[in-house]
Amino acid sequence: MAANMWGSAPATGQQVSGNSMISFINDDSIVANYPVAPGYTVALINVNDPNDGKMFIKSIAPNGMPNQTRVFSLQEITPKPQGQDVVSRKEFEALQGQLQQILAVVQKAKEEVK
């Protein structure tokens, strides 16, 4: 049912599809008393605390019995850069050390040949 709620960017309390709604709230304490009609599900997102990143899913069964309110953590997903090979400083320094050892062996062998 969550997939239906994200079809568009609705205004506060605007019905999205069927029995799903998205509402923006100002405080987490509003969730407990937020009215939901029987047979409906509402996603409640706190707009005043973007760092908290919580979304509440509150639903009432068609017979009027409330379902357990679910809480989700919202986090921004930042894509990883594509096509860029990156090594850590530690890996770079380890490779640099190996190259210095190889160069020392080659230099020594070069001097022995003379």
Secondary structure, DSSP 8 states (H G I E B T S, - for coil): -HHHHTSS---TT-EEETTEEEEEES-GGGGGG----TT-EEEEEESS-TTT-EEEEEEB-TTS-B---EEEE--------SS-----HHHHHHHHHHHHHHHHHHHHHHHHH-
